[in-house]
Amino acid sequence: MLDVLPTATTFILAATEGAEEEGGSFLVTPSWGLMLWTLIAFGSTMFILWKLAFPKIAEALDKRQQVIEESIEHAERTKAEADVILAEYRQRLAEARVQAEDIVARARKAGEQAEADSLGKAREQREELLEQTKRDIDAETRRAIQDIRREVADLTILATEKITRKTLSADDQQKLVEEALAELDFTALTGTATGEGS
């Protein structure tokens, strides 16, 4: 079947030479032989493509479509998981804020009680207690923020590796973590904790 193409091409060239020798361009006044061999060459080419090339092209396109659909589904699942994790961390952040407020409230009560017992001594103890509480709150807040930062960084790297299906280099991980942490506002927690203590 493949041998038909060179033979058809040879006949087409021979027909065009014959038409040009007769005094006219073969494109303006084609001969029947040229038209016949052109149709045979075209039909043979289409038949070969239809039998050999088109099924493989269709199969490759179907496989590519399936891979794309699976990638989209995987990305949607990963996004849903990331949304759940983000909601959980927001809840933890709110709980940490409530705990900080509770610590401040308890410190105030302790300070007021000490002041009622003895004015001079209570003032001293109250100031020391408030300062210690502030330090505890600041330390606890810093520790909570560091924990949240670490977990956000780990989750960001994990989610990115799941989406891209490859392991990130140390530089890529560092850049990704810095971008993710830059988008989070940790000042709200530290401002609330220190603002209420003063």
C-alpha positions as CSV (number, residue, x, y, z in Angstrom):
1,M,0.0,0.0,0.0
2,L,2.9,2.4,0.8
3,D,4.4,1.7,-2.6
4,V,1.4,3.3,-4.3
5,L,2.5,6.8,-3.2
6,P,5.9,6.9,-5.0
7,T,4.4,5.4,-8.1
8,A,1.5,7.9,-8.1
9,T,3.9,10.8,-7.6
10,T,6.0,9.6,-10.6
11,F,2.9,9.4,-12.8
12,I,1.8,12.9,-11.6
13,L,5.2,14.3,-12.5
14,A,5.1,12.6,-15.9
15,A,1.6,13.9,-16.6
16,T,2.6,17.5,-15.7
17,E,5.7,17.3,-18.0
18,G,3.4,16.0,-20.7
19,A,0.9,18.9,-20.2
20,E,3.7,21.5,-20.2
21,E,5.2,20.0,-23.4
22,E,1.8,20.4,-25.1
23,G,2.1,24.1,-24.6
24,G,-0.1,24.9,-21.5
25,S,0.2,24.9,-17.8
26,F,-1.0,21.7,-16.2
27,L,-2.8,23.7,-13.5
28,V,-4.9,25.7,-16.0
29,T,-5.7,22.8,-18.3
30,P,-5.1,19.6,-16.4
31,S,-5.2,16.3,-18.2
32,W,-7.5,13.4,-17.2
33,G,-4.5,11.3,-16.4
34,L,-3.2,13.9,-14.0
35,M,-6.5,14.3,-12.3
36,L,-6.9,10.5,-12.0
37,W,-3.5,10.0,-10.4
38,T,-4.0,13.0,-8.1
39,L,-7.3,11.5,-6.9
40,I,-5.7,8.0,-6.5
41,A,-2.8,9.5,-4.5
42,F,-5.1,11.6,-2.3
43,G,-7.4,8.6,-1.7
44,S,-4.5,6.3,-0.8
45,T,-3.1,8.9,1.6
46,M,-6.4,9.4,3.3
47,F,-6.9,5.6,3.5
48,I,-3.5,5.1,5.1
49,L,-4.1,8.0,7.5
50,W,-7.6,6.7,8.4
51,K,-6.3,3.2,9.1
52,L,-3.0,4.0,10.8
53,A,-2.6,7.5,12.0
54,F,-6.1,8.7,13.0
55,P,-6.8,5.9,15.5
56,K,-3.5,6.5,17.3
57,I,-4.1,10.3,17.4
58,A,-7.6,9.7,18.8
59,E,-6.2,7.3,21.4
60,A,-3.5,9.8,22.4
61,L,-6.0,12.6,22.7
62,D,-8.3,10.4,24.9
63,K,-5.4,9.5,27.2
64,R,-4.4,13.2,27.5
65,Q,-8.0,14.1,28.3
66,Q,-8.2,11.5,31.0
67,V,-4.9,12.7,32.6
68,I,-6.1,16.3,32.6
69,E,-9.4,15.3,34.2
70,E,-7.6,13.3,36.9
71,S,-5.3,16.2,37.6
72,I,-8.3,18.5,37.9
73,E,-10.0,16.1,40.3
74,H,-6.8,15.7,42.4
75,A,-6.3,19.5,42.5
76,E,-9.9,20.0,43.7
77,R,-9.5,17.3,46.4
78,T,-6.3,19.0,47.6
79,K,-7.9,22.4,47.7
80,A,-10.8,21.0,49.7
81,E,-8.4,19.4,52.2
82,A,-6.4,22.7,52.4
83,D,-9.7,24.6,53.1
84,V,-10.5,22.2,55.9
85,I,-7.0,22.6,57.4
86,L,-7.2,26.4,57.1
87,A,-10.5,26.5,58.9
88,E,-9.1,24.3,61.7
89,Y,-6.1,26.6,62.1
90,R,-8.4,29.7,62.2
91,Q,-10.3,28.0,65.0
92,R,-7.1,27.2,66.9
93,L,-6.0,30.8,66.5
94,A,-9.3,32.0,67.9
95,E,-9.0,29.6,70.8
96,A,-5.5,30.8,71.5
97,R,-6.8,34.4,71.6
98,V,-9.6,33.4,74.0
99,Q,-7.0,31.7,76.2
100,A,-4.8,34.8,76.2
101,E,-7.8,36.9,77.2
102,D,-8.6,34.4,80.0
103,I,-5.0,34.6,81.3
104,V,-5.2,38.4,81.3
105,A,-8.5,38.3,83.1
106,R,-7.2,35.9,85.8
107,A,-4.1,38.1,86.2
108,R,-6.3,41.1,86.8
109,K,-8.4,39.3,89.4
110,A,-5.2,38.1,91.2
111,G,-3.8,41.7,91.2
112,E,-7.0,43.2,92.5
113,Q,-7.2,40.6,95.3
114,A,-3.6,41.3,96.3
115,E,-4.3,45.0,96.3
116,A,-7.3,44.6,98.6
117,D,-5.2,42.6,101.1
118,S,-2.5,45.1,101.5
119,L,-2.2,48.4,99.7
120,G,1.6,48.9,99.6
121,K,2.6,45.3,99.3
122,A,-0.3,44.6,96.9
123,R,0.8,47.3,94.5
124,E,4.2,45.8,94.4
125,Q,2.9,42.2,93.9
126,R,0.3,43.4,91.4
127,E,2.9,45.0,89.2
128,E,5.2,42.0,89.4
129,L,2.3,39.7,88.6
130,L,1.1,41.8,85.6
131,E,4.6,41.9,84.2
132,Q,5.1,38.2,84.6
133,T,1.7,37.6,83.0
134,K,2.7,39.8,80.1
135,R,5.9,37.9,79.7
136,D,4.0,34.6,79.9
137,I,1.4,35.9,77.3
138,D,4.1,37.1,75.0
139,A,6.1,33.9,75.3
140,E,2.9,31.8,74.9
141,T,1.8,34.0,71.9
142,R,5.3,33.7,70.3
143,R,5.3,29.9,70.8
144,A,1.7,29.6,69.4
145,I,2.6,31.7,66.4
146,Q,5.8,29.7,65.8
147,D,3.8,26.5,66.0
148,I,1.2,27.9,63.5
149,R,3.9,29.1,61.2
150,R,5.6,25.7,61.2
151,E,2.3,23.9,60.5
152,V,1.3,26.4,57.8
153,A,4.8,25.9,56.2
154,D,4.5,22.1,56.3
155,L,1.0,22.2,55.0
156,T,1.9,24.6,52.2
157,I,4.8,22.4,51.1
158,L,2.7,19.3,51.4
159,A,-0.2,20.7,49.4
160,T,2.2,22.1,46.7
161,E,4.0,18.8,46.4
162,K,0.6,17.0,46.1
163,I,-0.6,19.4,43.4
164,T,2.6,19.5,41.4
165,R,3.4,15.8,42.1
166,K,7.1,16.5,42.7
167,T,9.4,17.1,45.6
168,L,10.4,20.7,46.0
169,S,14.0,21.8,46.5
170,A,15.1,23.5,49.7
171,D,15.1,26.9,47.9
172,D,11.7,26.4,46.5
173,Q,10.4,25.3,49.9
174,Q,11.9,28.4,51.5
175,K,10.4,30.7,48.9
176,L,7.0,29.0,49.1
177,V,7.0,29.2,52.9
178,E,7.9,32.9,52.9
179,E,5.2,33.7,50.5
180,A,2.6,31.7,52.5
181,L,3.6,33.3,55.8
182,A,3.6,36.8,54.2
183,E,-0.1,36.4,53.4
184,L,-1.0,35.5,57.0
185,D,-1.6,38.3,59.6
186,F,-0.1,37.3,62.9
187,T,-0.1,40.9,64.2
188,A,-3.7,40.7,65.1
189,L,-3.0,38.0,67.8
190,T,0.1,39.8,69.2
191,G,-1.7,43.2,69.2
192,T,-4.7,41.7,71.0
193,A,-2.6,39.9,73.6
194,T,-0.3,42.8,74.4
195,G,-3.0,45.5,74.0
196,E,-5.2,44.1,76.6
197,G,-2.4,43.5,79.1
198,S,-1.3,47.2,79.1
